[in-house]
Amino acid sequence: MADQTSFSPPGTAAELEEGTALTPKFDADGLVTCVATDAASGEVLMVARMNAEALRKTIATGEAWYFSRSRGALWKKGETSGHTQRVVEMRIDCDQDAVWIKVEQAGGACHTGRRSCFYRAVSLGKLGALTLEFRDERVFDPTAVYRNKD
Amino acid sequence: MADQTSFSPPGTAAELEEGTALTPKFDADGLVTCVATDAASGEVLMVARMNAEALRKTIATGEAWYFSRSRGALWKKGETSGHTQRVVEMRIDCDQDAVWIKVEQAGGACHTGRRSCFYRAVSLGKLGALTLEFRDERVFDPTAVYRNKD
């Protein structure tokens, strides 16, 4: 390899799973799934996607970059809000189509103002209509933070 | 709603984010992303997908069910290996297209024999060829556990 955004193509299942080369298995849209957890608490903060460029930039800079499917654009986490993610550790899964980053999260990860995007619990053991229970309070005011957002 | 596998369709962004109704936003393939973490350690064990039926079964039974994209089939985690996941808590994210389950994992989550699928670390701050560093040992012998696998 390789320029700054490309990776070597995935090999066999054995190479993907037991190899020491990072050869991400991007999906048909050129994306892998990324889970960001709080390096201190272990809490899942968010789930998003990375394309090759976002993955490269995250590895090179140690700060989280993602690819927005809705906007079709690369974005640096916190570029609008200031709520950046410093990557403490990155892991790749067995078939190299998912990344786990442990991060130091400035402010809150969620655009709604919560620390984590996963601020509501689903009741288990239920059928029929399912209600959600709020578990987390806001840690910032999204209308203030995103006032100048595009 | 609803029969045992369907959910009410997603509403507006405000309803999705601030509402108390579970209205998952399935993608074009009818799937949401699911992150399973170890309820005790917080470690990310695996990332997989759920269709409506898998999500319903997981909520109803308190054990993790997924949908395999490669096999195009519903599967109960541990149905072959015995390495089931008892769901302690389920969370849904802001736009309701990702689920986080905290689980009690029997054996190992990964078909390669490790506790977690994320058993390799990616070195940060590097460009060019990237190598992976193994972090986790096997907790079971996959050739023995999956001997009778289809």
Interface residues (C-beta under 8 A of the other chain):
Chain A: M1 A2 Q4 F7 S8 E17 E18 G19 T20 A21 L22 T33 V35 T37 S41 G42 E43 V44 M46 V47 R56 I59 A60 G62 V87 E89 M90 R91 I92 D93 C94 A98 V99 W100 C110 H111 T112 R114 C117 F118 Y119 R120 A121 V122 S123 L124 G125 K126 L127 G128 A129 L130 T131 L132 E133 F134 R135
Chain B: M1 A2 Q4 F7 S8 E17 E18 G19 T20 A21 L22 T33 V35 T37 S41 G42 E43 V44 M46 V47 R56 I59 A60 G62 V87 E89 M90 R91 I92 D93 C94 A98 V99 W100 C110 H111 T112 R114 C117 F118 Y119 R120 A121 V122 S123 L124 G125 K126 L127 G128 A129 L130 T131 L132 E133 F134 R135
